[in-house]
Amino acid sequence: MRAQVKKDGVLIPKKLLKGVKQVEIRKEAGRIVLLPVPAAGDPIFRLGKRPVKTGAADASVQHDGYLYGGK
């Protein structure tokens, strides 16, 4: 998709922002990047707040093997 840049900027179609309430706009390595700003209650940010102790030193690397009993 292409959009015309006008004197006030560019209009991004709402269908590309489905479910997004707010975006952060950045310029990275010559590209303009839009990042959705997560909602305050987004559960993804609670992951890792209360980790489980397993006693396995390599659990972060071998988690599939421990969970599913294979490699």
PDB file of N, CA, C, O and CB in Angstrom:
ATOM      1  N   MET A   1       0.843  -1.164   0.000  1.00  0.00           N
ATOM      2  CA  MET A   1       0.000   0.000   0.000  1.00  0.00           C
ATOM      3  C   MET A   1       0.895   1.236   0.000  1.00  0.00           C
ATOM      4  O   MET A   1       1.942   1.258   0.647  1.00  0.00           O
ATOM      5  CB  MET A   1      -0.963  -0.007   1.214  1.00  0.00           C
ATOM      6  N   ARG A   2       0.486   2.226  -0.706  1.00  0.00           N
ATOM      7  CA  ARG A   2       1.189   3.506  -0.735  1.00  0.00           C
ATOM      8  C   ARG A   2       0.220   4.610  -0.357  1.00  0.00           C
ATOM      9  O   ARG A   2      -0.980   4.525  -0.615  1.00  0.00           O
ATOM     10  CB  ARG A   2       1.811   3.775  -2.132  1.00  0.00           C
ATOM     11  N   ALA A   3       0.764   5.645   0.259  1.00  0.00           N
ATOM     12  CA  ALA A   3      -0.063   6.783   0.653  1.00  0.00           C
ATOM     13  C   ALA A   3       0.664   8.065   0.293  1.00  0.00           C
ATOM     14  O   ALA A   3       1.891   8.135   0.364  1.00  0.00           O
ATOM     15  CB  ALA A   3      -0.393   6.743   2.172  1.00  0.00           C
ATOM     16  N   GLN A   4      -0.079   9.052  -0.085  1.00  0.00           N
ATOM     17  CA  GLN A   4       0.474  10.350  -0.457  1.00  0.00           C
ATOM     18  C   GLN A   4       0.809  11.153   0.800  1.00  0.00           C
ATOM     19  O   GLN A   4      -0.022  11.276   1.700  1.00  0.00           O
ATOM     20  CB  GLN A   4      -0.519  11.130  -1.352  1.00  0.00           C
ATOM     21  N   VAL A   5       2.011  11.692   0.861  1.00  0.00           N
ATOM     22  CA  VAL A   5       2.399  12.559   1.976  1.00  0.00           C
ATOM     23  C   VAL A   5       1.962  13.971   1.614  1.00  0.00           C
ATOM     24  O   VAL A   5       2.369  14.517   0.588  1.00  0.00           O
ATOM     25  CB  VAL A   5       3.957  12.490   2.265  1.00  0.00           C
ATOM     26  N   LYS A   6       1.136  14.548   2.461  1.00  0.00           N
ATOM     27  CA  LYS A   6       0.624  15.892   2.228  1.00  0.00           C
ATOM     28  C   LYS A   6       1.269  16.864   3.188  1.00  0.00           C
ATOM     29  O   LYS A   6       2.164  16.470   3.935  1.00  0.00           O
ATOM     30  CB  LYS A   6      -0.900  15.931   2.373  1.00  0.00           C
ATOM     31  N   LYS A   7       0.856  18.108   3.199  1.00  0.00           N
ATOM     32  CA  LYS A   7       1.525  19.121   4.019  1.00  0.00           C
ATOM     33  C   LYS A   7       1.449  18.818   5.510  1.00  0.00           C
ATOM     34  O   LYS A   7       2.345  19.215   6.256  1.00  0.00           O
ATOM     35  CB  LYS A   7       0.922  20.478   3.752  1.00  0.00           C
ATOM     36  N   ASP A   8       0.394  18.118   5.973  1.00  0.00           N
ATOM     37  CA  ASP A   8       0.250  17.767   7.390  1.00  0.00           C
ATOM     38  C   ASP A   8       0.795  16.378   7.718  1.00  0.00           C
ATOM     39  O   ASP A   8       0.785  15.983   8.884  1.00  0.00           O
ATOM     40  CB  ASP A   8      -1.206  17.841   7.790  1.00  0.00           C
ATOM     41  N   GLY A   9       1.259  15.644   6.743  1.00  0.00           N
ATOM     42  CA  GLY A   9       1.795  14.302   6.984  1.00  0.00           C
ATOM     43  C   GLY A   9       1.109  13.270   6.111  1.00  0.00           C
ATOM     44  O   GLY A   9       0.737  13.543   4.970  1.00  0.00           O
ATOM     45  N   VAL A  10       0.949  12.072   6.672  1.00  0.00           N
ATOM     46  CA  VAL A  10       0.352  10.969   5.918  1.00  0.00           C
ATOM     47  C   VAL A  10      -0.779  10.355   6.750  1.00  0.00           C
ATOM     48  O   VAL A  10      -0.696  10.296   7.976  1.00  0.00           O
ATOM     49  CB  VAL A  10       1.428   9.888   5.554  1.00  0.00           C
ATOM     50  N   LEU A  11      -1.808   9.912   6.085  1.00  0.00           N
ATOM     51  CA  LEU A  11      -2.955   9.291   6.731  1.00  0.00           C
ATOM     52  C   LEU A  11      -2.788   7.772   6.646  1.00  0.00           C
ATOM     53  O   LEU A  11      -2.603   7.225   5.559  1.00  0.00           O
ATOM     54  CB  LEU A  11      -4.298   9.753   6.068  1.00  0.00           C
ATOM     55  N   ILE A  12      -2.854   7.099   7.787  1.00  0.00           N
ATOM     56  CA  ILE A  12      -2.736   5.644   7.831  1.00  0.00           C
ATOM     57  C   ILE A  12      -4.142   5.079   7.953  1.00  0.00           C
ATOM     58  O   ILE A  12      -4.867   5.430   8.885  1.00  0.00           O
ATOM     59  CB  ILE A  12      -1.820   5.167   9.023  1.00  0.00           C
ATOM     60  N   PRO A  13      -4.544   4.207   7.025  1.00  0.00           N
ATOM     61  CA  PRO A  13      -5.896   3.653   7.069  1.00  0.00           C
ATOM     62  C   PRO A  13      -6.178   2.916   8.382  1.00  0.00           C
ATOM     63  O   PRO A  13      -5.341   2.152   8.865  1.00  0.00           O
ATOM     64  CB  PRO A  13      -6.106   2.710   5.895  1.00  0.00           C
ATOM     65  N   LYS A  14      -7.342   3.146   8.945  1.00  0.00           N
ATOM     66  CA  LYS A  14      -7.740   2.553  10.224  1.00  0.00           C
ATOM     67  C   LYS A  14      -7.741   1.028  10.163  1.00  0.00           C
ATOM     68  O   LYS A  14      -7.492   0.376  11.177  1.00  0.00           O
ATOM     69  CB  LYS A  14      -9.123   3.056  10.629  1.00  0.00           C
ATOM     70  N   LYS A  15      -8.014   0.453   9.004  1.00  0.00           N
ATOM     71  CA  LYS A  15      -8.046  -1.016   8.901  1.00  0.00           C
ATOM     72  C   LYS A  15      -6.675  -1.626   9.203  1.00  0.00           C
ATOM     73  O   LYS A  15      -6.597  -2.798   9.569  1.00  0.00           O
ATOM     74  CB  LYS A  15      -8.511  -1.444   7.496  1.00  0.00           C
ATOM     75  N   LEU A  16      -5.610  -0.866   9.058  1.00  0.00           N
ATOM     76  CA  LEU A  16      -4.276  -1.357   9.396  1.00  0.00           C
ATOM     77  C   LEU A  16      -4.003  -1.251  10.892  1.00  0.00           C
ATOM     78  O   LEU A  16      -3.025  -1.813  11.385  1.00  0.00           O
ATOM     79  CB  LEU A  16      -3.217  -0.583   8.618  1.00  0.00           C
ATOM     80  N   LEU A  17      -4.854  -0.541  11.613  1.00  0.00           N
ATOM     81  CA  LEU A  17      -4.664  -0.317  13.045  1.00  0.00           C
ATOM     82  C   LEU A  17      -5.800  -0.919  13.860  1.00  0.00           C
ATOM     83  O   LEU A  17      -6.151  -0.397  14.918  1.00  0.00           O
ATOM     84  CB  LEU A  17      -4.550   1.174  13.336  1.00  0.00           C
ATOM     85  N   LYS A  18      -6.371  -2.006  13.378  1.00  0.00           N
ATOM     86  CA  LYS A  18      -7.524  -2.625  14.033  1.00  0.00           C
ATOM     87  C   LYS A  18      -7.197  -2.966  15.485  1.00  0.00           C
ATOM     88  O   LYS A  18      -6.212  -3.649  15.766  1.00  0.00           O
ATOM     89  CB  LYS A  18      -7.963  -3.892  13.272  1.00  0.00           C
ATOM     90  N   GLY A  19      -8.027  -2.488  16.394  1.00  0.00           N
ATOM     91  CA  GLY A  19      -7.870  -2.765  17.811  1.00  0.00           C
ATOM     92  C   GLY A  19      -6.817  -1.926  18.522  1.00  0.00           C
ATOM     93  O   GLY A  19      -6.629  -2.075  19.730  1.00  0.00           O
ATOM     94  N   VAL A  20      -6.135  -1.058  17.809  1.00  0.00           N
ATOM     95  CA  VAL A  20      -5.075  -0.241  18.401  1.00  0.00           C
ATOM     96  C   VAL A  20      -5.662   1.105  18.804  1.00  0.00           C
ATOM     97  O   VAL A  20      -6.342   1.762  18.015  1.00  0.00           O
ATOM     98  CB  VAL A  20      -3.882  -0.054  17.408  1.00  0.00           C
ATOM     99  N   LYS A  21      -5.392   1.503  20.037  1.00  0.00           N
ATOM    100  CA  LYS A  21      -5.899   2.785  20.537  1.00  0.00           C
ATOM    101  C   LYS A  21      -4.868   3.895  20.409  1.00  0.00           C
ATOM    102  O   LYS A  21      -5.224   5.058  20.216  1.00  0.00           O
ATOM    103  CB  LYS A  21      -6.326   2.650  21.990  1.00  0.00           C
ATOM    104  N   GLN A  22      -3.579   3.540  20.517  1.00  0.00           N
ATOM    105  CA  GLN A  22      -2.519   4.542  20.482  1.00  0.00           C
ATOM    106  C   GLN A  22      -1.262   3.893  19.900  1.00  0.00           C
ATOM    107  O   GLN A  22      -1.010   2.710  20.128  1.00  0.00           O
ATOM    108  CB  GLN A  22      -2.243   5.127  21.911  1.00  0.00           C
ATOM    109  N   VAL A  23      -0.473   4.666  19.147  1.00  0.00           N
ATOM    110  CA  VAL A  23       0.777   4.152  18.578  1.00  0.00           C
ATOM    111  C   VAL A  23       1.939   5.055  18.964  1.00  0.00           C
ATOM    112  O   VAL A  23       1.769   6.248  19.213  1.00  0.00           O
ATOM    113  CB  VAL A  23       0.675   4.038  17.042  1.00  0.00           C
ATOM    114  N   GLU A  24       3.116   4.458  19.006  1.00  0.00           N
ATOM    115  CA  GLU A  24       4.355   5.209  19.168  1.00  0.00           C
ATOM    116  C   GLU A  24       4.989   5.269  17.790  1.00  0.00           C
ATOM    117  O   GLU A  24       5.058   4.256  17.094  1.00  0.00           O
ATOM    118  CB  GLU A  24       5.326   4.549  20.239  1.00  0.00           C
ATOM    119  N   ILE A  25       5.450   6.440  17.391  1.00  0.00           N
ATOM    120  CA  ILE A  25       6.065   6.619  16.076  1.00  0.00           C
ATOM    121  C   ILE A  25       7.555   6.838  16.282  1.00  0.00           C
ATOM    122  O   ILE A  25       7.972   7.720  17.033  1.00  0.00           O
ATOM    123  CB  ILE A  25       5.420   7.817  15.294  1.00  0.00           C
ATOM    124  N   ARG A  26       8.354   6.013  15.595  1.00  0.00           N
ATOM    125  CA  ARG A  26       9.812   6.104  15.708  1.00  0.00           C
ATOM    126  C   ARG A  26      10.434   6.118  14.325  1.00  0.00           C
ATOM    127  O   ARG A  26       9.847   5.648  13.350  1.00  0.00           O
ATOM    128  CB  ARG A  26      10.378   4.932  16.542  1.00  0.00           C
ATOM    129  N   LYS A  27      11.630   6.666  14.266  1.00  0.00           N
ATOM    130  CA  LYS A  27      12.423   6.580  13.050  1.00  0.00           C
ATOM    131  C   LYS A  27      13.633   5.723  13.390  1.00  0.00           C
ATOM    132  O   LYS A  27      14.456   6.110  14.219  1.00  0.00           O
ATOM    133  CB  LYS A  27      12.843   8.009  12.511  1.00  0.00           C
ATOM    134  N   GLU A  28      13.747   4.558  12.751  1.00  0.00           N
ATOM    135  CA  GLU A  28      14.813   3.604  13.018  1.00  0.00           C
ATOM    136  C   GLU A  28      15.493   3.216  11.711  1.00  0.00           C
ATOM    137  O   GLU A  28      14.847   2.710  10.794  1.00  0.00           O
ATOM    138  CB  GLU A  28      14.264   2.355  13.741  1.00  0.00           C
ATOM    139  N   ALA A  29      16.777   3.450  11.631  1.00  0.00           N
ATOM    140  CA  ALA A  29      17.574   3.050  10.466  1.00  0.00           C
ATOM    141  C   ALA A  29      16.934   3.509   9.155  1.00  0.00           C
ATOM    142  O   ALA A  29      16.865   2.754   8.185  1.00  0.00           O
ATOM    143  CB  ALA A  29      17.756   1.531  10.449  1.00  0.00           C
ATOM    144  N   GLY A  30      16.472   4.749   9.143  1.00  0.00           N
ATOM    145  CA  GLY A  30      15.887   5.297   7.919  1.00  0.00           C
ATOM    146  C   GLY A  30      14.452   4.885   7.652  1.00  0.00           C
ATOM    147  O   GLY A  30      13.891   5.258   6.622  1.00  0.00           O
ATOM    148  N   ARG A  31      13.845   4.128   8.550  1.00  0.00           N
ATOM    149  CA  ARG A  31      12.454   3.689   8.390  1.00  0.00           C
ATOM    150  C   ARG A  31      11.589   4.340   9.455  1.00  0.00           C
ATOM    151  O   ARG A  31      12.050   4.623  10.562  1.00  0.00           O
ATOM    152  CB  ARG A  31      12.343   2.143   8.473  1.00  0.00           C
ATOM    153  N   ILE A  32      10.354   4.571   9.115  1.00  0.00           N
ATOM    154  CA  ILE A  32       9.384   5.072  10.084  1.00  0.00           C
ATOM    155  C   ILE A  32       8.608   3.861  10.581  1.00  0.00           C
ATOM    156  O   ILE A  32       8.029   3.111   9.795  1.00  0.00           O
ATOM    157  CB  ILE A  32       8.423   6.170   9.454  1.00  0.00           C
ATOM    158  N   VAL A  33       8.607   3.684  11.891  1.00  0.00           N
ATOM    159  CA  VAL A  33       8.008   2.505  12.506  1.00  0.00           C
ATOM    160  C   VAL A  33       6.882   2.934  13.439  1.00  0.00           C
ATOM    161  O   VAL A  33       7.045   3.850  14.245  1.00  0.00           O
ATOM    162  CB  VAL A  33       9.071   1.682  13.274  1.00  0.00           C
ATOM    163  N   LEU A  34       5.733   2.262  13.322  1.00  0.00           N
ATOM    164  CA  LEU A  34       4.606   2.479  14.225  1.00  0.00           C
ATOM    165  C   LEU A  34       4.528   1.282  15.161  1.00  0.00           C
ATOM    166  O   LEU A  34       4.468   0.139  14.708  1.00  0.00           O
ATOM    167  CB  LEU A  34       3.259   2.676  13.437  1.00  0.00           C
ATOM    168  N   LEU A  35       4.528   1.542  16.466  1.00  0.00           N
ATOM    169  CA  LEU A  35       4.422   0.476  17.453  1.00  0.00           C
ATOM    170  C   LEU A  35       3.163   0.702  18.277  1.00  0.00           C
ATOM    171  O   LEU A  35       2.981   1.779  18.843  1.00  0.00           O
ATOM    172  CB  LEU A  35       5.684   0.421  18.364  1.00  0.00           C
ATOM    173  N   PRO A  36       2.291  -0.302  18.352  1.00  0.00           N
ATOM    174  CA  PRO A  36       1.108  -0.146  19.203  1.00  0.00           C
ATOM    175  C   PRO A  36       1.533   0.038  20.653  1.00  0.00           C
ATOM    176  O   PRO A  36       2.410  -0.674  21.142  1.00  0.00           O
ATOM    177  CB  PRO A  36       0.165  -1.369  19.068  1.00  0.00           C
ATOM    178  N   VAL A  37       0.914   0.992  21.340  1.00  0.00           N
ATOM    179  CA  VAL A  37       1.161   1.199  22.764  1.00  0.00           C
ATOM    180  C   VAL A  37       0.197   0.268  23.489  1.00  0.00           C
ATOM    181  O   VAL A  37      -1.016   0.376  23.311  1.00  0.00           O
ATOM    182  CB  VAL A  37       0.963   2.725  23.199  1.00  0.00           C
ATOM    183  N   PRO A  38       0.724  -0.651  24.310  1.00  0.00           N
ATOM    184  CA  PRO A  38      -0.159  -1.611  24.982  1.00  0.00           C
ATOM    185  C   PRO A  38      -1.077  -0.929  25.993  1.00  0.00           C
ATOM    186  O   PRO A  38      -0.722   0.074  26.613  1.00  0.00           O
ATOM    187  CB  PRO A  38       0.668  -2.687  25.682  1.00  0.00           C
ATOM    188  N   ALA A  39      -2.248  -1.498  26.134  1.00  0.00           N
ATOM    189  CA  ALA A  39      -3.210  -0.985  27.121  1.00  0.00           C
ATOM    190  C   ALA A  39      -2.650  -1.198  28.523  1.00  0.00           C
ATOM    191  O   ALA A  39      -1.849  -2.106  28.747  1.00  0.00           O
ATOM    192  CB  ALA A  39      -4.601  -1.687  26.972  1.00  0.00           C
ATOM    193  N   ALA A  40      -3.065  -0.373  29.450  1.00  0.00           N
ATOM    194  CA  ALA A  40      -2.554  -0.431  30.824  1.00  0.00           C
ATOM    195  C   ALA A  40      -2.766  -1.796  31.465  1.00  0.00           C
ATOM    196  O   ALA A  40      -1.918  -2.237  32.240  1.00  0.00           O
ATOM    197  CB  ALA A  40      -3.219   0.636  31.672  1.00  0.00           C
ATOM    198  N   GLY A  41      -3.850  -2.467  31.175  1.00  0.00           N
ATOM    199  CA  GLY A  41      -4.153  -3.757  31.793  1.00  0.00           C
ATOM    200  C   GLY A  41      -3.748  -4.953  30.960  1.00  0.00           C
ATOM    201  O   GLY A  41      -4.243  -6.053  31.205  1.00  0.00           O
ATOM    202  N   ASP A  42      -2.873  -4.786  29.991  1.00  0.00           N
ATOM    203  CA  ASP A  42      -2.471  -5.873  29.108  1.00  0.00           C
ATOM    204  C   ASP A  42      -1.779  -6.976  29.915  1.00  0.00           C
ATOM    205  O   ASP A  42      -0.748  -6.714  30.534  1.00  0.00           O
ATOM    206  CB  ASP A  42      -1.538  -5.348  27.991  1.00  0.00           C
ATOM    207  N   PRO A  43      -2.314  -8.197  29.926  1.00  0.00           N
ATOM    208  CA  PRO A  43      -1.764  -9.273  30.753  1.00  0.00           C
ATOM    209  C   PRO A  43      -0.357  -9.718  30.335  1.00  0.00           C
ATOM    210  O   PRO A  43       0.342 -10.340  31.134  1.00  0.00           O
ATOM    211  CB  PRO A  43      -2.690 -10.456  30.710  1.00  0.00           C
ATOM    212  N   ILE A  44       0.063  -9.424  29.138  1.00  0.00           N
ATOM    213  CA  ILE A  44       1.396  -9.839  28.692  1.00  0.00           C
ATOM    214  C   ILE A  44       2.484  -9.242  29.577  1.00  0.00           C
ATOM    215  O   ILE A  44       3.557  -9.829  29.714  1.00  0.00           O
ATOM    216  CB  ILE A  44       1.625  -9.428  27.234  1.00  0.00           C
ATOM    217  N   PHE A  45       2.224  -8.093  30.174  1.00  0.00           N
ATOM    218  CA  PHE A  45       3.231  -7.445  31.010  1.00  0.00           C
ATOM    219  C   PHE A  45       3.302  -8.036  32.418  1.00  0.00           C
ATOM    220  O   PHE A  45       4.184  -7.678  33.198  1.00  0.00           O
ATOM    221  CB  PHE A  45       2.944  -5.967  31.097  1.00  0.00           C
ATOM    222  N   ARG A  46       2.380  -8.935  32.741  1.00  0.00           N
ATOM    223  CA  ARG A  46       2.448  -9.620  34.034  1.00  0.00           C
ATOM    224  C   ARG A  46       3.255 -10.912  33.950  1.00  0.00           C
ATOM    225  O   ARG A  46       3.595 -11.490  34.982  1.00  0.00           O
ATOM    226  CB  ARG A  46       1.044  -9.922  34.542  1.00  0.00           C
ATOM    227  N   LEU A  47       3.569 -11.376  32.739  1.00  0.00           N
ATOM    228  CA  LEU A  47       4.360 -12.595  32.588  1.00  0.00           C
ATOM    229  C   LEU A  47       5.731 -12.408  33.218  1.00  0.00           C
ATOM    230  O   LEU A  47       6.370 -11.374  33.026  1.00  0.00           O
ATOM    231  CB  LEU A  47       4.500 -12.978  31.103  1.00  0.00           C
ATOM    232  N   GLY A  48       6.175 -13.389  33.958  1.00  0.00           N
ATOM    233  CA  GLY A  48       7.482 -13.327  34.588  1.00  0.00           C
ATOM    234  C   GLY A  48       7.505 -12.614  35.918  1.00  0.00           C
ATOM    235  O   GLY A  48       8.559 -12.551  36.552  1.00  0.00           O
ATOM    236  N   LYS A  49       6.397 -12.079  36.364  1.00  0.00           N
ATOM    237  CA  LYS A  49       6.358 -11.376  37.652  1.00  0.00           C
ATOM    238  C   LYS A  49       6.515 -12.352  38.810  1.00  0.00           C
ATOM    239  O   LYS A  49       7.116 -12.026  39.834  1.00  0.00           O
ATOM    240  CB  LYS A  49       5.044 -10.592  37.799  1.00  0.00           C
ATOM    241  N   ARG A  50       5.967 -13.555  38.638  1.00  0.00           N
ATOM    242  CA  ARG A  50       6.068 -14.577  39.681  1.00  0.00           C
ATOM    243  C   ARG A  50       6.594 -15.873  39.056  1.00  0.00           C
ATOM    244  O   ARG A  50       5.817 -16.799  38.822  1.00  0.00           O
ATOM    245  CB  ARG A  50       4.680 -14.813  40.376  1.00  0.00           C
ATOM    246  N   PRO A  51       7.884 -15.952  38.786  1.00  0.00           N
ATOM    247  CA  PRO A  51       8.433 -17.141  38.130  1.00  0.00           C
ATOM    248  C   PRO A  51       8.369 -18.372  39.025  1.00  0.00           C
ATOM    249  O   PRO A  51       8.349 -18.269  40.252  1.00  0.00           O
ATOM    250  CB  PRO A  51       9.870 -16.889  37.711  1.00  0.00           C
ATOM    251  N   VAL A  52       8.338 -19.519  38.395  1.00  0.00           N
ATOM    252  CA  VAL A  52       8.291 -20.792  39.102  1.00  0.00           C
ATOM    253  C   VAL A  52       9.716 -21.313  39.247  1.00  0.00           C
ATOM    254  O   VAL A  52      10.488 -21.291  38.289  1.00  0.00           O
ATOM    255  CB  VAL A  52       7.387 -21.825  38.354  1.00  0.00           C
ATOM    256  N   LYS A  53      10.062 -21.779  40.432  1.00  0.00           N
ATOM    257  CA  LYS A  53      11.382 -22.362  40.655  1.00  0.00           C
ATOM    258  C   LYS A  53      11.291 -23.854  40.361  1.00  0.00           C
ATOM    259  O   LYS A  53      10.473 -24.560  40.951  1.00  0.00           O
ATOM    260  CB  LYS A  53      11.888 -22.102  42.118  1.00  0.00           C
ATOM    261  N   THR A  54      12.142 -24.335  39.439  1.00  0.00           N
ATOM    262  CA  THR A  54      12.090 -25.736  39.030  1.00  0.00           C
ATOM    263  C   THR A  54      13.285 -26.536  39.506  1.00  0.00           C
ATOM    264  O   THR A  54      13.209 -27.761  39.594  1.00  0.00           O
ATOM    265  CB  THR A  54      11.993 -25.830  37.541  1.00  0.00           C
ATOM    266  N   GLY A  55      14.384 -25.870  39.814  1.00  0.00           N
ATOM    267  CA  GLY A  55      15.591 -26.582  40.173  1.00  0.00           C
ATOM    268  C   GLY A  55      16.389 -27.022  38.954  1.00  0.00           C
ATOM    269  O   GLY A  55      17.485 -27.563  39.098  1.00  0.00           O
ATOM    270  N   ALA A  56      15.863 -26.800  37.773  1.00  0.00           N
ATOM    271  CA  ALA A  56      16.567 -27.148  36.533  1.00  0.00           C
ATOM    272  C   ALA A  56      17.319 -25.911  36.053  1.00  0.00           C
ATOM    273  O   ALA A  56      16.707 -24.891  35.737  1.00  0.00           O
ATOM    274  CB  ALA A  56      15.570 -27.668  35.429  1.00  0.00           C
ATOM    275  N   ALA A  57      18.626 -26.003  36.000  1.00  0.00           N
ATOM    276  CA  ALA A  57      19.454 -24.857  35.614  1.00  0.00           C
ATOM    277  C   ALA A  57      19.281 -24.466  34.149  1.00  0.00           C
ATOM    278  O   ALA A  57      19.520 -23.317  33.777  1.00  0.00           O
ATOM    279  CB  ALA A  57      20.909 -25.163  35.883  1.00  0.00           C
ATOM    280  N   ASP A  58      18.865 -25.423  33.318  1.00  0.00           N
ATOM    281  CA  ASP A  58      18.738 -25.151  31.885  1.00  0.00           C
ATOM    282  C   ASP A  58      17.279 -25.091  31.423  1.00  0.00           C
ATOM    283  O   ASP A  58      17.003 -25.307  30.243  1.00  0.00           O
ATOM    284  CB  ASP A  58      19.477 -26.213  31.093  1.00  0.00           C
ATOM    285  N   ALA A  59      16.356 -24.805  32.319  1.00  0.00           N
ATOM    286  CA  ALA A  59      14.930 -24.811  31.981  1.00  0.00           C
ATOM    287  C   ALA A  59      14.574 -23.795  30.899  1.00  0.00           C
ATOM    288  O   ALA A  59      13.678 -24.053  30.096  1.00  0.00           O
ATOM    289  CB  ALA A  59      14.108 -24.534  33.220  1.00  0.00           C
ATOM    290  N   SER A  60      15.247 -22.654  30.857  1.00  0.00           N
ATOM    291  CA  SER A  60      14.906 -21.651  29.847  1.00  0.00           C
ATOM    292  C   SER A  60      15.312 -22.103  28.448  1.00  0.00           C
ATOM    293  O   SER A  60      14.722 -21.659  27.463  1.00  0.00           O
ATOM    294  CB  SER A  60      15.576 -20.320  30.178  1.00  0.00           C
ATOM    295  N   VAL A  61      16.300 -22.970  28.349  1.00  0.00           N
ATOM    296  CA  VAL A  61      16.775 -23.457  27.051  1.00  0.00           C
ATOM    297  C   VAL A  61      16.071 -24.757  26.666  1.00  0.00           C
ATOM    298  O   VAL A  61      15.715 -24.954  25.504  1.00  0.00           O
ATOM    299  CB  VAL A  61      18.300 -23.669  27.082  1.00  0.00           C
ATOM    300  N   GLN A  62      15.874 -25.632  27.632  1.00  0.00           N
ATOM    301  CA  GLN A  62      15.326 -26.971  27.372  1.00  0.00           C
ATOM    302  C   GLN A  62      13.856 -27.113  27.765  1.00  0.00           C
ATOM    303  O   GLN A  62      13.396 -28.221  28.039  1.00  0.00           O
ATOM    304  CB  GLN A  62      16.138 -28.003  28.112  1.00  0.00           C
ATOM    305  N   HIS A  63      13.118 -26.004  27.796  1.00  0.00           N
ATOM    306  CA  HIS A  63      11.738 -26.053  28.285  1.00  0.00           C
ATOM    307  C   HIS A  63      10.850 -27.016  27.511  1.00  0.00           C
ATOM    308  O   HIS A  63      10.006 -27.676  28.117  1.00  0.00           O
ATOM    309  CB  HIS A  63      11.137 -24.685  28.232  1.00  0.00           C
ATOM    310  N   ASP A  64      11.008 -27.121  26.190  1.00  0.00           N
ATOM    311  CA  ASP A  64      10.176 -28.048  25.414  1.00  0.00           C
ATOM    312  C   ASP A  64      10.392 -29.485  25.865  1.00  0.00           C
ATOM    313  O   ASP A  64       9.436 -30.245  26.020  1.00  0.00           O
ATOM    314  CB  ASP A  64      10.480 -27.918  23.915  1.00  0.00           C
ATOM    315  N   GLY A  65      11.635 -29.847  26.071  1.00  0.00           N
ATOM    316  CA  GLY A  65      11.937 -31.197  26.528  1.00  0.00           C
ATOM    317  C   GLY A  65      11.311 -31.498  27.879  1.00  0.00           C
ATOM    318  O   GLY A  65      10.779 -32.587  28.092  1.00  0.00           O
ATOM    319  N   TYR A  66      11.373 -30.533  28.794  1.00  0.00           N
ATOM    320  CA  TYR A  66      10.785 -30.728  30.118  1.00  0.00           C
ATOM    321  C   TYR A  66       9.256 -30.764  30.044  1.00  0.00           C
ATOM    322  O   TYR A  66       8.622 -31.547  30.752  1.00  0.00           O
ATOM    323  CB  TYR A  66      11.242 -29.614  31.070  1.00  0.00           C
ATOM    324  N   LEU A  67       8.665 -29.930  29.200  1.00  0.00           N
ATOM    325  CA  LEU A  67       7.207 -29.875  29.104  1.00  0.00           C
ATOM    326  C   LEU A  67       6.624 -31.059  28.358  1.00  0.00           C
ATOM    327  O   LEU A  67       5.596 -31.602  28.762  1.00  0.00           O
ATOM    328  CB  LEU A  67       6.785 -28.603  28.429  1.00  0.00           C
ATOM    329  N   TYR A  68       7.269 -31.464  27.272  1.00  0.00           N
ATOM    330  CA  TYR A  68       6.690 -32.464  26.388  1.00  0.00           C
ATOM    331  C   TYR A  68       7.429 -33.794  26.413  1.00  0.00           C
ATOM    332  O   TYR A  68       7.048 -34.718  25.694  1.00  0.00           O
ATOM    333  CB  TYR A  68       6.662 -31.941  24.993  1.00  0.00           C
ATOM    334  N   GLY A  69       8.479 -33.913  27.227  1.00  0.00           N
ATOM    335  CA  GLY A  69       9.172 -35.176  27.384  1.00  0.00           C
ATOM    336  C   GLY A  69       9.991 -35.596  26.182  1.00  0.00           C
ATOM    337  O   GLY A  69      10.251 -36.787  26.010  1.00  0.00           O
ATOM    338  N   GLY A  70      10.398 -34.681  25.364  1.00  0.00           N
ATOM    339  CA  GLY A  70      11.213 -35.009  24.190  1.00  0.00           C
ATOM    340  C   GLY A  70      12.092 -33.864  23.804  1.00  0.00           C
ATOM    341  O   GLY A  70      12.203 -32.876  24.530  1.00  0.00           O
ATOM    342  N   LYS A  71      12.714 -33.991  22.668  1.00  0.00           N
ATOM    343  CA  LYS A  71      13.588 -32.921  22.183  1.00  0.00           C
ATOM    344  C   LYS A  71      12.917 -32.147  21.097  1.00  0.00           C
ATOM    345  O   LYS A  71      13.499 -31.203  20.562  1.00  0.00           O
ATOM    346  CB  LYS A  71      14.906 -33.475  21.682  1.00  0.00           C
TER     347      LYS A  71
END
